[in-house]
Amino acid sequence: MRIIVAIKQVPDRDAQVRIDAAGKWIEESDLQFALNESDAYALEEALQLKEKHGGEVVVLSAGPERVGQTIREALAKGADRAIHVACGDLGARDALGVARLLAAAIKPESPDLVLTGLQSEDLGFGQTGVILAELLGLPHATLILHVDVEGSDSSQARIPQARIKVKRELEEGWFQQIEMPTPAVLTIQSGGNKLRYATLMGIKRAKTKEVRQLIAAELGVDAAPVVILDRLTLPQKQKSTQILPGTPKEAAAALVEKLKFEVRVL
Amino acid sequence: MLFSLSTAALPILAEPQHFSLTEKLIFSGIIIASASAFWRRFGVVLNKILHSKRDPNFHLFPLGKRVWDFFWEVLCQAKVIRERPLPGLAHAVVFWAFLAFALVTLNHCATGLGIGFLSPGGFIGRWYFYLAAVFAMFCAVGISGLFVRRFLIRPKWLGAKLSWESGFIAFLIFALMATYLASFAVTDTSLAARVLWWLHTLALFTFLPIIPHTKHLHLVLSPATVFLSRGSYAQIPPLIGDEDFGLVAGTDLTQLVSLQAYSCVECGRCTEHCPAANTGKLLNPKEIILGVRAYLNDLGPSSDQPLLGKYNQQQAVFQCTTCGACEFQCPVGIEHVPILVGLRRGAVNTGAWEDDYGAKLFLALERGSNALGISPAERDKFIQKQALPLFDGTQEYCLWLGCMGGYDPKGREIVADFARVMNYLGTSYGVLRKEKCTGDPVRRLGDDLVFQQLAEANLEALAQNKVKKIVSICPHCVRTIQEDWKEYGTPPEIEHHSEFLARFADKLPSQRGADGEGSALQVKGTGFSPYNPAHPKSPGALAPEGQEKIVFHDPCYLGRYRNVYDEPRAVAALAGTVLEAPRNHERSFCCGAGGGLAFLGEETGERVSHNRAQELVATGATTVGTACPFCNSMFRDALATTGEAPPQLLDIAQLAARALPTANPTKDHAS
């Protein structure tokens, strides 16, 4: 079973993001970057499928040179090889443009499954995976927490006839189970698995794993964006703290009321 | 005249003067049989040690400390006696008698072959045999005492199973001494002298081959083990090359580890002081060492079978708080901490350890900045709220907050109070704009990948900010920065806030009232007298009426790891009378947080922190003084369970800050 995991390097969660001088993108010079969270879960799902059914996991990422660090970390966690689409203008491309790059890299690999995080932490379009499926002409499902492969035989490296059962997360604690054929594209929701930690052994082994470099400009895809980014702004800071008055009992009752009907988490 | 008369009256050691050829042949046969039986086992052990991996960072020089340790711990038996005075002394007299008997035994063998060199009647021989006789008497009493202890008193640390071999050995040692002493009561031509001589011979050459087959192997190995230590306490060796992930399999066992494993004398002092073993955990440090030995016996140092599994259990290894009490106590020079951390490294660096809490901690530090997994924006807010100055290269000190000082509510209180004291003293300091965890918990849990990332990032940040001196409220940060970061660069000078505060103790207001009695701990300036083990530290010294009674808990990473005991007491003494808990100074009992365990969730068995909190409360103190934010965090909950009115819990910085003028202190003193 060949699984491709499309991952994205995004600014670190703890990074202090500043908007650049042109107002079109963020200041990248002093930022720390890390693997997008839901992509980390996509990678984990792929690694667990490989451990259960055999095959290989290939990570794919588009971006500038710094993406190499994140690719190596993914290899350290257990991916077998990687494809890096070298591309210095990722921020200028819209979801369609990025999906075109990824699709061009994926097609020659003819994978059984393509997994990717459901959305990126920086732009958060939630579109790339879906467009990718369309470009590849494959069925897709979104918001996946868990994948089961049926009719697989771990002795076989490829299982073109396998069907998969996926668990989707819906609103308000509802789940949906879907059966679908492979090959397919799935966008993975965070939290379905427990992530594994990177190990020293993994990092050392990753040094010898293959990272194939593709040049974005040589893939022959249309780079012109259809969505034009106009302007970036930071959200306004606002405080919306409410003090609930009354005795502890009254305050607790009021809090439950609010949690039930305003915030709707109970 | 008097001299010669008195010596003439003393009996002389009776040795048979002539041996027949048959006797000589039998004697030679016994020597050869005994020596070869000794070597058949000892050769195997030596081979396993020598064929273990070389210790890559081992340096024999400088020799000074090694020679001193050998003299003090081996020849003087100082540690053996200090940590268990009565049995220690009994052991010491047996050991010293063995030393005295080296020459006696050599002469005994030479005599049997007809080439004796010490004549019992000659001046040297005569006096030497008298000297040996004195040792022999002490030894006979000592070994009898040890026999009584092992077989009648039966301390639980020696294990539930009676060791009959130990009884037999004790009997042989007693027989050696008895036959030697009895020889003074007979004449050298008598049959009795001959019988005693042969009994002594038999005891001697029965003893010899038993040595390598039992824990008495320590007789031969432990002097070398003490001499060949890693060089400093609880030192974690660097990993070398692309295939070194810690102690994974036999091939990772180094010569020092193997030597130490075979040196264990199974006395159980490590277990007696282990916080895990004392609170019903699986971990027993003695069994860890014996597990490594059993592995070496069965599989040897070339095996690629995992070390964890059959011989030692992963769960036990991850219950260690790295408090180091075991290593501190060990009389034969075993270094438990590097072995336990080495086994953890082997499990974590290869991904074999699966633990939800552990993985959460590692992931938090792979991506984030602190072990608590909180956004660094919270640290920024704290710095702003407390108006802590940012370090800009002009200040004397960089105040290192650490994860607890930057994110934990109680840790922040300690930092705030310490900052107040520094303001009062007019010390210039600043905090780093960004700080990452020093890597202490991941280092001790064995995640070398994350540790390296954190150490390198921090070293770079400190170098960029041109930091020369660091002060920190956390002994774990201090240890990790000063010792563990050395693997990746040169850390700035660092001290713990207790050392800083003690240096300025005479400039800080005392809260002790006019009497000032009993302030022996209040040390002026920097000249601290080193801790004197002979000085009694009786628990629960009486405090004068109306004075606050403060029991100080020695944090492992400040006491045993840094040898700082008097400084925090000097600071606490500013605020009241310092009491001692039964387990204090080097014998302090861990709070349970070290070794990354603060992050690993619920313990099995009794909680270590509860055990210690009860002990601290039992001193009758009104305040528990700490000097570590992790201890503070552990005792916060533990003290609440000890009764209705538990003592208050304060860091020494808070004790020192309490008497400062409450009005804006910087107004009066900063200039």
Contacts between the chains, C-beta under 8 A, distances in Angstrom:
chain1	res1	chain2	res2	distance
A	12	B	367	6.5
A	13	B	367	6.4
A	13	B	368	6.9
A	13	B	375	7.6
A	14	B	367	7.7
A	14	B	368	5.7
A	14	B	369	5.7
A	14	B	375	6.1
A	14	B	376	4.9
A	14	B	377	7.8
A	16	B	377	8.0
A	34	B	367	5.1
A	194	B	356	6.5
A	194	B	359	6.5
A	195	B	359	6.9
A	195	B	363	5.8
A	196	B	351	6.7
A	196	B	359	6.8
A	197	B	348	8.0
A	197	B	351	7.5
A	197	B	358	7.7
A	197	B	359	5.0
A	197	B	362	3.7
A	197	B	363	5.7
A	197	B	366	6.7
A	197	B	447	7.1
A	197	B	450	7.8
A	198	B	362	7.6
A	198	B	366	6.0
A	198	B	449	5.8
A	198	B	450	7.6
A	199	B	348	6.9
A	199	B	349	5.4
A	199	B	350	6.2
A	199	B	351	4.4
A	199	B	447	7.8
A	199	B	449	6.2
A	200	B	239	7.5
A	200	B	245	5.8
A	200	B	349	4.0
A	200	B	447	7.7
A	200	B	448	4.8
A	200	B	449	4.4
A	201	B	245	5.3
A	201	B	349	5.5
A	201	B	350	4.7
A	201	B	351	6.7
A	202	B	351	6.7
A	202	B	449	7.9
A	203	B	449	5.7
A	204	B	242	4.9
A	204	B	243	7.8
A	207	B	242	7.8
